[in-house]
Amino acid sequence: MSDDIPLAPFPNESLDPASEPKSPIAEVSDAVKGTANRVAGAIEAGRKPGMPLSILSNIAREAPLGSLLVAFLLGVAIARHR
């Protein structure tokens, strides 16, 4: 018999296998997907009744020429300010 007592493995060794490092392209792709999901969620939240995007879409639907005029004037004002 041997006097050496085998050591038990560390608890974390068997739970999480070593993950392979991601390529930079995969990391960028994951970041873009996450950002797109957050933007889509924000847009959906803004489209709920009573929220700003809902109000703007209702105004544009009811008076498209007036909305176009306001958007044009805002664009001109912002362009001159820069």
Phi and psi restraints in degrees (range 20) as a CNS / XPLOR table:
assign (resid 1 and name C) (resid 2 and name N)
       (resid 2 and name CA) (resid 2 and name C) 1.0 -94.4 20.0 2
assign (resid 2 and name N) (resid 2 and name CA)
       (resid 2 and name C) (resid 3 and name N) 1.0 146.1 20.0 2
assign (resid 2 and name C) (resid 3 and name N)
       (resid 3 and name CA) (resid 3 and name C) 1.0 -83.7 20.0 2
assign (resid 3 and name N) (resid 3 and name CA)
       (resid 3 and name C) (resid 4 and name N) 1.0 -10.4 20.0 2
assign (resid 3 and name C) (resid 4 and name N)
       (resid 4 and name CA) (resid 4 and name C) 1.0 -77.4 20.0 2
assign (resid 4 and name N) (resid 4 and name CA)
       (resid 4 and name C) (resid 5 and name N) 1.0 126.9 20.0 2
assign (resid 4 and name C) (resid 5 and name N)
       (resid 5 and name CA) (resid 5 and name C) 1.0 -98.2 20.0 2
assign (resid 5 and name N) (resid 5 and name CA)
       (resid 5 and name C) (resid 6 and name N) 1.0 124.7 20.0 2
assign (resid 5 and name C) (resid 6 and name N)
       (resid 6 and name CA) (resid 6 and name C) 1.0 -67.5 20.0 2
assign (resid 6 and name N) (resid 6 and name CA)
       (resid 6 and name C) (resid 7 and name N) 1.0 138.2 20.0 2
assign (resid 6 and name C) (resid 7 and name N)
       (resid 7 and name CA) (resid 7 and name C) 1.0 -82.1 20.0 2
assign (resid 7 and name N) (resid 7 and name CA)
       (resid 7 and name C) (resid 8 and name N) 1.0 143.4 20.0 2
assign (resid 7 and name C) (resid 8 and name N)
       (resid 8 and name CA) (resid 8 and name C) 1.0 -73.7 20.0 2
assign (resid 8 and name N) (resid 8 and name CA)
       (resid 8 and name C) (resid 9 and name N) 1.0 145.8 20.0 2
assign (resid 8 and name C) (resid 9 and name N)
       (resid 9 and name CA) (resid 9 and name C) 1.0 -67.0 20.0 2
assign (resid 9 and name N) (resid 9 and name CA)
       (resid 9 and name C) (resid 10 and name N) 1.0 153.9 20.0 2
assign (resid 9 and name C) (resid 10 and name N)
       (resid 10 and name CA) (resid 10 and name C) 1.0 -63.7 20.0 2
assign (resid 10 and name N) (resid 10 and name CA)
       (resid 10 and name C) (resid 11 and name N) 1.0 145.7 20.0 2
assign (resid 10 and name C) (resid 11 and name N)
       (resid 11 and name CA) (resid 11 and name C) 1.0 -60.4 20.0 2
assign (resid 11 and name N) (resid 11 and name CA)
       (resid 11 and name C) (resid 12 and name N) 1.0 -33.2 20.0 2
assign (resid 11 and name C) (resid 12 and name N)
       (resid 12 and name CA) (resid 12 and name C) 1.0 -79.5 20.0 2
assign (resid 12 and name N) (resid 12 and name CA)
       (resid 12 and name C) (resid 13 and name N) 1.0 -15.3 20.0 2
assign (resid 12 and name C) (resid 13 and name N)
       (resid 13 and name CA) (resid 13 and name C) 1.0 -65.2 20.0 2
assign (resid 13 and name N) (resid 13 and name CA)
       (resid 13 and name C) (resid 14 and name N) 1.0 -39.3 20.0 2
assign (resid 13 and name C) (resid 14 and name N)
       (resid 14 and name CA) (resid 14 and name C) 1.0 -88.8 20.0 2
assign (resid 14 and name N) (resid 14 and name CA)
       (resid 14 and name C) (resid 15 and name N) 1.0 -15.3 20.0 2
assign (resid 14 and name C) (resid 15 and name N)
       (resid 15 and name CA) (resid 15 and name C) 1.0 -80.5 20.0 2
assign (resid 15 and name N) (resid 15 and name CA)
       (resid 15 and name C) (resid 16 and name N) 1.0 -47.0 20.0 2
assign (resid 15 and name C) (resid 16 and name N)
       (resid 16 and name CA) (resid 16 and name C) 1.0 -117.4 20.0 2
assign (resid 16 and name N) (resid 16 and name CA)
       (resid 16 and name C) (resid 17 and name N) 1.0 107.0 20.0 2
assign (resid 16 and name C) (resid 17 and name N)
       (resid 17 and name CA) (resid 17 and name C) 1.0 -69.5 20.0 2
assign (resid 17 and name N) (resid 17 and name CA)
       (resid 17 and name C) (resid 18 and name N) 1.0 155.0 20.0 2
assign (resid 17 and name C) (resid 18 and name N)
       (resid 18 and name CA) (resid 18 and name C) 1.0 -62.9 20.0 2
assign (resid 18 and name N) (resid 18 and name CA)
       (resid 18 and name C) (resid 19 and name N) 1.0 125.3 20.0 2
assign (resid 18 and name C) (resid 19 and name N)
       (resid 19 and name CA) (resid 19 and name C) 1.0 -88.1 20.0 2
assign (resid 19 and name N) (resid 19 and name CA)
       (resid 19 and name C) (resid 20 and name N) 1.0 146.4 20.0 2
assign (resid 19 and name C) (resid 20 and name N)
       (resid 20 and name CA) (resid 20 and name C) 1.0 -78.2 20.0 2
assign (resid 20 and name N) (resid 20 and name CA)
       (resid 20 and name C) (resid 21 and name N) 1.0 141.8 20.0 2
assign (resid 20 and name C) (resid 21 and name N)
       (resid 21 and name CA) (resid 21 and name C) 1.0 -65.5 20.0 2
assign (resid 21 and name N) (resid 21 and name CA)
       (resid 21 and name C) (resid 22 and name N) 1.0 142.7 20.0 2
assign (resid 21 and name C) (resid 22 and name N)
       (resid 22 and name CA) (resid 22 and name C) 1.0 -80.6 20.0 2
assign (resid 22 and name N) (resid 22 and name CA)
       (resid 22 and name C) (resid 23 and name N) 1.0 150.7 20.0 2
assign (resid 22 and name C) (resid 23 and name N)
       (resid 23 and name CA) (resid 23 and name C) 1.0 -75.1 20.0 2
assign (resid 23 and name N) (resid 23 and name CA)
       (resid 23 and name C) (resid 24 and name N) 1.0 156.3 20.0 2
assign (resid 23 and name C) (resid 24 and name N)
       (resid 24 and name CA) (resid 24 and name C) 1.0 -58.4 20.0 2
assign (resid 24 and name N) (resid 24 and name CA)
       (resid 24 and name C) (resid 25 and name N) 1.0 -34.0 20.0 2
assign (resid 24 and name C) (resid 25 and name N)
       (resid 25 and name CA) (resid 25 and name C) 1.0 -66.3 20.0 2
assign (resid 25 and name N) (resid 25 and name CA)
       (resid 25 and name C) (resid 26 and name N) 1.0 -40.8 20.0 2
assign (resid 25 and name C) (resid 26 and name N)
       (resid 26 and name CA) (resid 26 and name C) 1.0 -66.3 20.0 2
assign (resid 26 and name N) (resid 26 and name CA)
       (resid 26 and name C) (resid 27 and name N) 1.0 -38.1 20.0 2
assign (resid 26 and name C) (resid 27 and name N)
       (resid 27 and name CA) (resid 27 and name C) 1.0 -65.4 20.0 2
assign (resid 27 and name N) (resid 27 and name CA)
       (resid 27 and name C) (resid 28 and name N) 1.0 -43.5 20.0 2
assign (resid 27 and name C) (resid 28 and name N)
       (resid 28 and name CA) (resid 28 and name C) 1.0 -64.8 20.0 2
assign (resid 28 and name N) (resid 28 and name CA)
       (resid 28 and name C) (resid 29 and name N) 1.0 -40.7 20.0 2
assign (resid 28 and name C) (resid 29 and name N)
       (resid 29 and name CA) (resid 29 and name C) 1.0 -61.8 20.0 2
assign (resid 29 and name N) (resid 29 and name CA)
       (resid 29 and name C) (resid 30 and name N) 1.0 -43.5 20.0 2
assign (resid 29 and name C) (resid 30 and name N)
       (resid 30 and name CA) (resid 30 and name C) 1.0 -63.8 20.0 2
assign (resid 30 and name N) (resid 30 and name CA)
       (resid 30 and name C) (resid 31 and name N) 1.0 -39.7 20.0 2
assign (resid 30 and name C) (resid 31 and name N)
       (resid 31 and name CA) (resid 31 and name C) 1.0 -65.3 20.0 2
assign (resid 31 and name N) (resid 31 and name CA)
       (resid 31 and name C) (resid 32 and name N) 1.0 -41.5 20.0 2
assign (resid 31 and name C) (resid 32 and name N)
       (resid 32 and name CA) (resid 32 and name C) 1.0 -65.7 20.0 2
assign (resid 32 and name N) (resid 32 and name CA)
       (resid 32 and name C) (resid 33 and name N) 1.0 -41.9 20.0 2
assign (resid 32 and name C) (resid 33 and name N)
       (resid 33 and name CA) (resid 33 and name C) 1.0 -62.9 20.0 2
assign (resid 33 and name N) (resid 33 and name CA)
       (resid 33 and name C) (resid 34 and name N) 1.0 -42.8 20.0 2
assign (resid 33 and name C) (resid 34 and name N)
       (resid 34 and name CA) (resid 34 and name C) 1.0 -63.0 20.0 2
assign (resid 34 and name N) (resid 34 and name CA)
       (resid 34 and name C) (resid 35 and name N) 1.0 -42.1 20.0 2
assign (resid 34 and name C) (resid 35 and name N)
       (resid 35 and name CA) (resid 35 and name C) 1.0 -65.4 20.0 2
assign (resid 35 and name N) (resid 35 and name CA)
       (resid 35 and name C) (resid 36 and name N) 1.0 -42.8 20.0 2
assign (resid 35 and name C) (resid 36 and name N)
       (resid 36 and name CA) (resid 36 and name C) 1.0 -62.3 20.0 2
assign (resid 36 and name N) (resid 36 and name CA)
       (resid 36 and name C) (resid 37 and name N) 1.0 -39.4 20.0 2
assign (resid 36 and name C) (resid 37 and name N)
       (resid 37 and name CA) (resid 37 and name C) 1.0 -65.5 20.0 2
assign (resid 37 and name N) (resid 37 and name CA)
       (resid 37 and name C) (resid 38 and name N) 1.0 -39.8 20.0 2
assign (resid 37 and name C) (resid 38 and name N)
       (resid 38 and name CA) (resid 38 and name C) 1.0 -67.1 20.0 2
assign (resid 38 and name N) (resid 38 and name CA)
       (resid 38 and name C) (resid 39 and name N) 1.0 -40.8 20.0 2
assign (resid 38 and name C) (resid 39 and name N)
       (resid 39 and name CA) (resid 39 and name C) 1.0 -65.1 20.0 2
assign (resid 39 and name N) (resid 39 and name CA)
       (resid 39 and name C) (resid 40 and name N) 1.0 -43.5 20.0 2
assign (resid 39 and name C) (resid 40 and name N)
       (resid 40 and name CA) (resid 40 and name C) 1.0 -62.3 20.0 2
assign (resid 40 and name N) (resid 40 and name CA)
       (resid 40 and name C) (resid 41 and name N) 1.0 -40.0 20.0 2
assign (resid 40 and name C) (resid 41 and name N)
       (resid 41 and name CA) (resid 41 and name C) 1.0 -64.4 20.0 2
assign (resid 41 and name N) (resid 41 and name CA)
       (resid 41 and name C) (resid 42 and name N) 1.0 -40.3 20.0 2
assign (resid 41 and name C) (resid 42 and name N)
       (resid 42 and name CA) (resid 42 and name C) 1.0 -65.9 20.0 2
assign (resid 42 and name N) (resid 42 and name CA)
       (resid 42 and name C) (resid 43 and name N) 1.0 -38.8 20.0 2
assign (resid 42 and name C) (resid 43 and name N)
       (resid 43 and name CA) (resid 43 and name C) 1.0 -66.8 20.0 2
assign (resid 43 and name N) (resid 43 and name CA)
       (resid 43 and name C) (resid 44 and name N) 1.0 -43.6 20.0 2
assign (resid 43 and name C) (resid 44 and name N)
       (resid 44 and name CA) (resid 44 and name C) 1.0 -62.6 20.0 2
assign (resid 44 and name N) (resid 44 and name CA)
       (resid 44 and name C) (resid 45 and name N) 1.0 -39.3 20.0 2
assign (resid 44 and name C) (resid 45 and name N)
       (resid 45 and name CA) (resid 45 and name C) 1.0 -65.9 20.0 2
assign (resid 45 and name N) (resid 45 and name CA)
       (resid 45 and name C) (resid 46 and name N) 1.0 -35.9 20.0 2
assign (resid 45 and name C) (resid 46 and name N)
       (resid 46 and name CA) (resid 46 and name C) 1.0 -73.5 20.0 2
assign (resid 46 and name N) (resid 46 and name CA)
       (resid 46 and name C) (resid 47 and name N) 1.0 -17.6 20.0 2
assign (resid 46 and name C) (resid 47 and name N)
       (resid 47 and name CA) (resid 47 and name C) 1.0 -89.7 20.0 2
assign (resid 47 and name N) (resid 47 and name CA)
       (resid 47 and name C) (resid 48 and name N) 1.0 -4.4 20.0 2
assign (resid 47 and name C) (resid 48 and name N)
       (resid 48 and name CA) (resid 48 and name C) 1.0 -65.0 20.0 2
assign (resid 48 and name N) (resid 48 and name CA)
       (resid 48 and name C) (resid 49 and name N) 1.0 150.2 20.0 2
assign (resid 48 and name C) (resid 49 and name N)
       (resid 49 and name CA) (resid 49 and name C) 1.0 -54.3 20.0 2
assign (resid 49 and name N) (resid 49 and name CA)
       (resid 49 and name C) (resid 50 and name N) 1.0 132.9 20.0 2
assign (resid 49 and name C) (resid 50 and name N)
       (resid 50 and name CA) (resid 50 and name C) 1.0 90.0 20.0 2
assign (resid 50 and name N) (resid 50 and name CA)
       (resid 50 and name C) (resid 51 and name N) 1.0 -9.7 20.0 2
assign (resid 50 and name C) (resid 51 and name N)
       (resid 51 and name CA) (resid 51 and name C) 1.0 -88.2 20.0 2
assign (resid 51 and name N) (resid 51 and name CA)
       (resid 51 and name C) (resid 52 and name N) 1.0 161.8 20.0 2
assign (resid 51 and name C) (resid 52 and name N)
       (resid 52 and name CA) (resid 52 and name C) 1.0 -55.9 20.0 2
assign (resid 52 and name N) (resid 52 and name CA)
       (resid 52 and name C) (resid 53 and name N) 1.0 -43.7 20.0 2
assign (resid 52 and name C) (resid 53 and name N)
       (resid 53 and name CA) (resid 53 and name C) 1.0 -66.6 20.0 2
assign (resid 53 and name N) (resid 53 and name CA)
       (resid 53 and name C) (resid 54 and name N) 1.0 -33.5 20.0 2
assign (resid 53 and name C) (resid 54 and name N)
       (resid 54 and name CA) (resid 54 and name C) 1.0 -65.8 20.0 2
assign (resid 54 and name N) (resid 54 and name CA)
       (resid 54 and name C) (resid 55 and name N) 1.0 -43.9 20.0 2
assign (resid 54 and name C) (resid 55 and name N)
       (resid 55 and name CA) (resid 55 and name C) 1.0 -64.1 20.0 2
assign (resid 55 and name N) (resid 55 and name CA)
       (resid 55 and name C) (resid 56 and name N) 1.0 -45.2 20.0 2
assign (resid 55 and name C) (resid 56 and name N)
       (resid 56 and name CA) (resid 56 and name C) 1.0 -63.4 20.0 2
assign (resid 56 and name N) (resid 56 and name CA)
       (resid 56 and name C) (resid 57 and name N) 1.0 -40.5 20.0 2
assign (resid 56 and name C) (resid 57 and name N)
       (resid 57 and name CA) (resid 57 and name C) 1.0 -67.7 20.0 2
assign (resid 57 and name N) (resid 57 and name CA)
       (resid 57 and name C) (resid 58 and name N) 1.0 -35.1 20.0 2
assign (resid 57 and name C) (resid 58 and name N)
       (resid 58 and name CA) (resid 58 and name C) 1.0 -66.2 20.0 2
assign (resid 58 and name N) (resid 58 and name CA)
       (resid 58 and name C) (resid 59 and name N) 1.0 -41.8 20.0 2
assign (resid 58 and name C) (resid 59 and name N)
       (resid 59 and name CA) (resid 59 and name C) 1.0 -64.1 20.0 2
assign (resid 59 and name N) (resid 59 and name CA)
       (resid 59 and name C) (resid 60 and name N) 1.0 -44.5 20.0 2
assign (resid 59 and name C) (resid 60 and name N)
       (resid 60 and name CA) (resid 60 and name C) 1.0 -65.4 20.0 2
assign (resid 60 and name N) (resid 60 and name CA)
       (resid 60 and name C) (resid 61 and name N) 1.0 -33.2 20.0 2
assign (resid 60 and name C) (resid 61 and name N)
       (resid 61 and name CA) (resid 61 and name C) 1.0 -70.6 20.0 2
assign (resid 61 and name N) (resid 61 and name CA)
       (resid 61 and name C) (resid 62 and name N) 1.0 -36.7 20.0 2
assign (resid 61 and name C) (resid 62 and name N)
       (resid 62 and name CA) (resid 62 and name C) 1.0 -80.9 20.0 2
assign (resid 62 and name N) (resid 62 and name CA)
       (resid 62 and name C) (resid 63 and name N) 1.0 -35.4 20.0 2
assign (resid 62 and name C) (resid 63 and name N)
       (resid 63 and name CA) (resid 63 and name C) 1.0 -137.5 20.0 2
assign (resid 63 and name N) (resid 63 and name CA)
       (resid 63 and name C) (resid 64 and name N) 1.0 77.1 20.0 2
assign (resid 63 and name C) (resid 64 and name N)
       (resid 64 and name CA) (resid 64 and name C) 1.0 -65.4 20.0 2
assign (resid 64 and name N) (resid 64 and name CA)
       (resid 64 and name C) (resid 65 and name N) 1.0 -37.4 20.0 2
assign (resid 64 and name C) (resid 65 and name N)
       (resid 65 and name CA) (resid 65 and name C) 1.0 -70.4 20.0 2
assign (resid 65 and name N) (resid 65 and name CA)
       (resid 65 and name C) (resid 66 and name N) 1.0 -39.5 20.0 2
assign (resid 65 and name C) (resid 66 and name N)
       (resid 66 and name CA) (resid 66 and name C) 1.0 -63.9 20.0 2
assign (resid 66 and name N) (resid 66 and name CA)
       (resid 66 and name C) (resid 67 and name N) 1.0 -39.9 20.0 2
assign (resid 66 and name C) (resid 67 and name N)
       (resid 67 and name CA) (resid 67 and name C) 1.0 -66.0 20.0 2
assign (resid 67 and name N) (resid 67 and name CA)
       (resid 67 and name C) (resid 68 and name N) 1.0 -39.5 20.0 2
assign (resid 67 and name C) (resid 68 and name N)
       (resid 68 and name CA) (resid 68 and name C) 1.0 -63.8 20.0 2
assign (resid 68 and name N) (resid 68 and name CA)
       (resid 68 and name C) (resid 69 and name N) 1.0 -40.7 20.0 2
assign (resid 68 and name C) (resid 69 and name N)
       (resid 69 and name CA) (resid 69 and name C) 1.0 -62.4 20.0 2
assign (resid 69 and name N) (resid 69 and name CA)
       (resid 69 and name C) (resid 70 and name N) 1.0 -46.3 20.0 2
assign (resid 69 and name C) (resid 70 and name N)
       (resid 70 and name CA) (resid 70 and name C) 1.0 -62.8 20.0 2
assign (resid 70 and name N) (resid 70 and name CA)
       (resid 70 and name C) (resid 71 and name N) 1.0 -43.1 20.0 2
assign (resid 70 and name C) (resid 71 and name N)
       (resid 71 and name CA) (resid 71 and name C) 1.0 -63.4 20.0 2
assign (resid 71 and name N) (resid 71 and name CA)
       (resid 71 and name C) (resid 72 and name N) 1.0 -40.1 20.0 2
assign (resid 71 and name C) (resid 72 and name N)
       (resid 72 and name CA) (resid 72 and name C) 1.0 -64.3 20.0 2
assign (resid 72 and name N) (resid 72 and name CA)
       (resid 72 and name C) (resid 73 and name N) 1.0 -45.7 20.0 2
assign (resid 72 and name C) (resid 73 and name N)
       (resid 73 and name CA) (resid 73 and name C) 1.0 -64.9 20.0 2
assign (resid 73 and name N) (resid 73 and name CA)
       (resid 73 and name C) (resid 74 and name N) 1.0 -38.4 20.0 2
assign (resid 73 and name C) (resid 74 and name N)
       (resid 74 and name CA) (resid 74 and name C) 1.0 -64.1 20.0 2
assign (resid 74 and name N) (resid 74 and name CA)
       (resid 74 and name C) (resid 75 and name N) 1.0 -40.0 20.0 2
assign (resid 74 and name C) (resid 75 and name N)
       (resid 75 and name CA) (resid 75 and name C) 1.0 -63.8 20.0 2
assign (resid 75 and name N) (resid 75 and name CA)
       (resid 75 and name C) (resid 76 and name N) 1.0 -41.2 20.0 2
assign (resid 75 and name C) (resid 76 and name N)
       (resid 76 and name CA) (resid 76 and name C) 1.0 -65.8 20.0 2
assign (resid 76 and name N) (resid 76 and name CA)
       (resid 76 and name C) (resid 77 and name N) 1.0 -43.5 20.0 2
assign (resid 76 and name C) (resid 77 and name N)
       (resid 77 and name CA) (resid 77 and name C) 1.0 -63.0 20.0 2
assign (resid 77 and name N) (resid 77 and name CA)
       (resid 77 and name C) (resid 78 and name N) 1.0 -41.4 20.0 2
assign (resid 77 and name C) (resid 78 and name N)
       (resid 78 and name CA) (resid 78 and name C) 1.0 -69.9 20.0 2
assign (resid 78 and name N) (resid 78 and name CA)
       (resid 78 and name C) (resid 79 and name N) 1.0 -38.6 20.0 2
assign (resid 78 and name C) (resid 79 and name N)
       (resid 79 and name CA) (resid 79 and name C) 1.0 -66.5 20.0 2
assign (resid 79 and name N) (resid 79 and name CA)
       (resid 79 and name C) (resid 80 and name N) 1.0 -37.8 20.0 2
assign (resid 79 and name C) (resid 80 and name N)
       (resid 80 and name CA) (resid 80 and name C) 1.0 -73.0 20.0 2
assign (resid 80 and name N) (resid 80 and name CA)
       (resid 80 and name C) (resid 81 and name N) 1.0 -29.0 20.0 2
assign (resid 80 and name C) (resid 81 and name N)
       (resid 81 and name CA) (resid 81 and name C) 1.0 -68.5 20.0 2
assign (resid 81 and name N) (resid 81 and name CA)
       (resid 81 and name C) (resid 82 and name N) 1.0 -31.1 20.0 2
